[in-house]
Amino acid sequence: MEREGLKSVNWVTGMLLTPAHFVRQDRYVDESVAWLVRYCLPGAGLVGGGPRVDTTRTGLAAFDPQLFVHDNGQSVRVGVVSARGITPAGEIVEISETDPVGIEIDKTALAGVNESLVYIVRTGEKEEDPSSVGDDDANPTQAALRRPAYAVRLGADPALAEHALVVGRIRRVSETLGFDADGHYIPPCAFVMAHSALHGGWNRLRADVADLAGRFSELHRTVAAYAEQIALRGVDTTADRDVLGFVERAVLALDHCAYEILDAAMPPQRLFQQIDRAGRRVAIALDLSAATRLYFRSLTGADAGYDTLLEEERQSLAGRREWSPREDVRHSLDRSEQTLGRLRRLFEALEARYVDYRINRSIDSLRFLLEDGGEGFYVAIATPGHPQRDGDLLTFDFTQMNLPGQHEYRVLLVGDGQGLSPWQVGEGFEVDVRVNPAGGFTRPLSRTVRAEDPRQRNFAVNFETPPDVATLSSLRVTLHQGGHRIRRAVLYQRGRGLIADVQEPAPSQSGAGAQSGSTQFGAAPQPGSSQQSGSPQFGGTPSQFGGAPAAPQPAPQARVDEPAPRVTIPLPPQPEEPAEPRIKRIPLRRREP
């Protein structure tokens, strides 16, 4: 289109009028609006119902682009029924149901094409609106109105890219080899509210960030109180303080992100940038915390996914600080969800270390359990099929197993992780455990579990297989009256500490972290150490607060039928120092009011 700039027709003096004068004046009005959009608004793409639409009263899906695709085997017909947006050149695109546009393409032209974007191109011309014929009583036989001319194109044309708006994508269906509209695709949008799928993704991201910020904040308080308590017992808290610093940085990053993404009228680029920024800040915090990295690496023996998680965090830290726009917003949305998923896994692993399994909301997402500072270590090995309910009885069947007998196992009964705990202190239910029930009658191992904490939602039943059982092939767990509030069961096998081959560099020999006899992540104390058995560097669970230090316990003898033994993380050699006088420890007593 020939552009004359912001110049209107000179209507000041008398003149001979022709239709060209009015066409030129219309062009001036269009250019004025285009100038404002092009130079004053940074966004381009779909606009939907606009940033002022009330989402509580009107669904955003009503403003999404509507496409129809018809494939008859010989040709493909693509039509756009409604769409609203702004082209990169700042031109307005408005297509309504009364003015649909479409295109029909021979399928031979689409040979080898599996998917193609659908563009609405603003041609720059105007055409008569046939629906306005008869609206002007003075000229009933001609169109009373003119409208912008649009064209539908499949695939990108560099010459028309500035004047084209992406409204959808068609994809070849593998079953029929015909083309159909891709409902999973999200076109570029000017702001978050421009598309219902993008707005729904924003709602999920906003809720996840707020949830992570709150839970990391709770974890920070737990770790801080825990480090303070074990410091009173004479345990070295260097590693716990290092983890506390990591959690603090994560809380600040997530809380800042939660406020930055509150506005649904923000551009999608800003939303994804804030999520990436929070993920990068947490990755930097992890890189600065050697003790936290060492803890995650020590878990790789139970779940190799933590090694992959650490590698993904390193890759995110090595990435460049730049934003590359994508034609499919769905990719950016999925990437942000993956970033928050990694942060959630980091949190859950730390929560398992510092939060009692009985009140842990996300315990069923982990493949391990930690107790007594890592001395009690359990690895998840089986989950049952669908539970069976018969009146007040709830039964979980574990089948098709091949586990060694004469071993200690744990059945974890998981309650609802949402809301408040459904149990009161002292309330409980009976549990019957039958070993290899398919082999005939077996006497059940009966246990009674009771809630010991007002926040408790999970219960554990420990048992050992009978001496005459060489192989555990099946297990039946029956919950009596009161157990209907359990939603899942997981079978764990007792290990002998964290199983991992840690390759972290040895810490410096100077400072508090190099004290002789300290242990890390539940490893057994070295012979001759003054460290108490139940107090490793990452001490016990918070339920042990306030108790006197446990007496030294001899290391248990390994059995042949146990899984691979744990690997004790070696400590750096220490210079010999003169022996200090032994100090008797006095248990702490609570001061009476």
Secondary structure by P-SEA (a helix, b strand, c coil): cccccccccccccbbbbcaaaaaaaaaaaaaaaaaaaaccccccccccccccccccccccccccbbbbbbbcccbbbbbbcbbbbccccbbbbbbccccccbbbbbccccccccbbbbbbbcccbbbbccccccccccccccccbbbbbbbbbccccccccccccccbbbbbbccccbbbbccccccccccccccaaaaaaaaaaaaaaaaaaaaaaaaaaaaaaaaaaaaaacccaaaaaaaaaaaaaaaaaaaaaaaaaccccccaaaaaaaaaaaaaaaaaaaaacaaaaaaaaaaccccaaaaaaaaaaaaaaacccbbbbbccaaaaaaaaaaaaaaaaaaaaaaaaaccccccccccccccccccccccbbbbbcccccbbbbcccbbbbbbccccccccbbbbbbbbcccccccccccccbbbbbbbccccccbbbbbbbbbbbccccccbbbbbbbcccccccccbbbbbbccccccccbbbbbbbcccccccccccccccccccccccccccccccccccccccccccccccccccccccccccccccccccccccccccccccccccccccbbbbbbbbcccc
